[in-house]
Amino acid sequence: MRIHGDLVHDRVVAELKVERTTPATIPGAAKYVGQPAQYSVDADARLSILCILDWTRKNAPVGKPENYWGWLIPSIHGVEHPSHPSIVGVLIINVNLPRPSAWSRRRIEASSLDAGDSPSGFADGGSVGSDLDDPGGQSGNPD
């Protein structure tokens, strides 16, 4: 049996795409999930991977890799609430990056953080430096 897809390893299909005009996002990746989901059915698997190279011009510095992966569950024909849904892991890889020094010549949108506020996205609600004190988030201690 021939399994289709750009890459296949142990019946897990990886489909590769390139965005050249619109910055890639996890919600925006929904336009591509049908292909890897269908290929995974051919491989008798529920999991597939969609890898998108974001080749667009960067208007701001890219963030940590954790900001660029997620999960999508595509609709399945004729089944409203499937007991065995297809699951597509989405990974966005930012390429076409300017040199770090180039950012000093560009205007970057930024917001301020007041001293008493907690930055969003930190599970422990701690300060900006709290993840440096506990790099893996292993301690469970917010201090």
Secondary structure per residue as TSV (DSSP state, phi and psi in degrees):
chain	resnum	aa	ss	phi	psi
A	1	M	-	360.0	132.2
A	2	R	-	-93.7	125.2
A	3	I	-	-99.6	127.9
A	4	H	-	-91.2	158.7
A	5	G	S	138.9	164.5
A	6	D	S	-69.4	-41.3
A	7	L	E	-137.5	141.3
A	8	V	E	-136.5	129.7
A	9	H	E	-141.1	123.1
A	10	D	T	48.7	46.0
A	11	R	T	67.4	8.0
A	12	V	E	-95.9	119.9
A	13	V	E	-92.4	134.7
A	14	A	E	-117.8	123.5
A	15	E	E	-105.0	134.5
A	16	L	E	-110.2	133.8
A	17	K	E	-133.9	160.5
A	18	V	E	-129.6	129.6
A	19	E	E	-104.6	122.8
A	20	R	S	-112.3	-17.2
A	21	T	S	-117.5	-37.5
A	22	T	S	-114.3	127.8
A	23	P	-	-55.2	134.8
A	24	A	-	-74.1	138.3
A	25	T	-	-135.7	160.8
A	26	I	T	-62.8	-50.0
A	27	P	G	-61.1	-36.8
A	28	G	G	-68.2	-20.4
A	29	A	G	-69.6	-12.3
A	30	A	G	-56.7	-28.1
A	31	K	G	-66.4	-15.9
A	32	Y	G	-106.3	-10.4
A	33	V	T	-67.3	-21.7
A	34	G	H	-60.1	-39.6
A	35	Q	H	-66.4	-54.9
A	36	P	H	-65.5	-32.3
A	37	A	H	-63.6	-43.3
A	38	Q	H	-67.8	-40.6
A	39	Y	H	-62.0	-36.6
A	40	S	H	-66.2	-32.6
A	41	V	H	-63.0	-41.4
A	42	D	H	-60.5	-30.6
A	43	A	T	-89.5	4.6
A	44	D	T	56.5	45.5
A	45	A	-	-134.9	158.2
A	46	R	S	-99.5	-22.8
A	47	L	E	-98.0	136.1
A	48	S	E	-141.5	166.7
A	49	I	E	-125.0	135.0
A	50	L	E	-115.5	116.7
A	51	C	E	-111.3	121.6
A	52	I	E	-115.5	123.1
A	53	L	E	-86.1	117.4
A	54	D	E	-90.3	99.3
A	55	W	-	-97.1	11.2
A	56	T	S	-73.6	163.6
A	57	R	-	-67.8	133.5
A	58	K	-	-88.8	124.4
A	59	N	S	-95.7	-6.1
A	60	A	S	-154.0	158.1
A	61	P	-	-60.3	146.2
A	62	V	-	-74.6	157.0
A	63	G	-	-95.4	-168.7
A	64	K	-	-65.8	152.1
A	65	P	G	-55.5	-29.6
A	66	E	G	-60.7	-20.3
A	67	N	G	-77.8	-8.0
A	68	Y	G	-122.3	28.0
A	69	W	E	-141.2	154.0
A	70	G	E	-174.4	-174.1
A	71	W	E	-122.1	140.4
A	72	L	E	-128.3	142.5
A	73	I	-	-119.0	105.6
A	74	P	-	-74.0	154.7
A	75	S	-	-63.0	152.7
A	76	I	B	-118.7	134.6
A	77	H	T	-56.3	125.0
A	78	G	T	76.7	3.1
A	79	V	B	-130.3	116.1
A	80	E	S	-76.8	-43.1
A	81	H	S	-128.9	81.6
A	82	P	-	-67.7	142.0
A	83	S	S	-78.4	-18.7
A	84	H	S	-132.8	74.1
A	85	P	-	-72.5	155.9
A	86	S	-	-77.0	143.5
A	87	I	E	-125.5	127.2
A	88	V	E	-116.2	116.6
A	89	G	E	-81.7	128.4
A	90	V	E	-109.1	129.5
A	91	L	E	-127.0	122.5
A	92	I	E	-106.0	125.9
A	93	I	E	-111.8	116.5
A	94	N	E	-80.7	123.3
A	95	V	-	-126.9	179.5
A	96	N	S	64.1	43.4
A	97	L	-	-86.2	138.3
A	98	P	-	-73.6	163.5
A	99	R	-	-61.7	144.9
A	100	P	G	-53.9	-36.7
A	101	S	G	-67.4	-20.2
A	102	A	G	-66.3	-24.9
A	103	W	G	-67.2	-23.7
A	104	S	G	-69.6	-15.1
A	105	R	G	-102.2	4.2
A	106	R	S	-117.8	149.8
A	107	R	-	-85.9	125.6
A	108	I	-	-115.8	130.0
A	109	E	-	-67.5	138.3
A	110	A	-	-149.7	153.0
A	111	S	-	-118.6	158.4
A	112	S	-	-95.4	157.0
A	113	L	-	-122.3	114.6
A	114	D	-	-69.5	152.3
A	115	A	T	-56.1	-34.8
A	116	G	T	-87.3	-9.3
A	117	D	-	-83.9	152.6
A	118	S	-	-102.6	131.8
A	119	P	-	-66.4	139.5
A	120	S	T	-70.7	153.1
A	121	G	T	96.9	-8.7
A	122	F	-	-96.1	117.0
A	123	A	T	-60.9	-32.4
A	124	D	T	-88.8	-2.4
A	125	G	-	68.0	13.0
A	126	G	-	-82.3	-167.6
A	127	S	-	-80.4	171.1
A	128	V	T	-57.3	-35.4
A	129	G	T	-83.4	-3.7
A	130	S	H	-64.2	-32.2
A	131	D	H	-74.0	-17.8
A	132	L	H	-76.5	-32.1
A	133	D	H	-72.8	-28.6
A	134	D	S	-134.8	73.9
A	135	P	T	-54.4	-36.5
A	136	G	T	-94.0	-0.6
A	137	G	S	66.5	26.6
A	138	Q	-	-83.7	-25.2
A	139	S	S	-73.5	-29.2
A	140	G	-	73.3	1.8
A	141	N	-	-99.2	119.3
A	142	P	-	-71.5	-11.7
A	143	D	-	-93.2	360.0
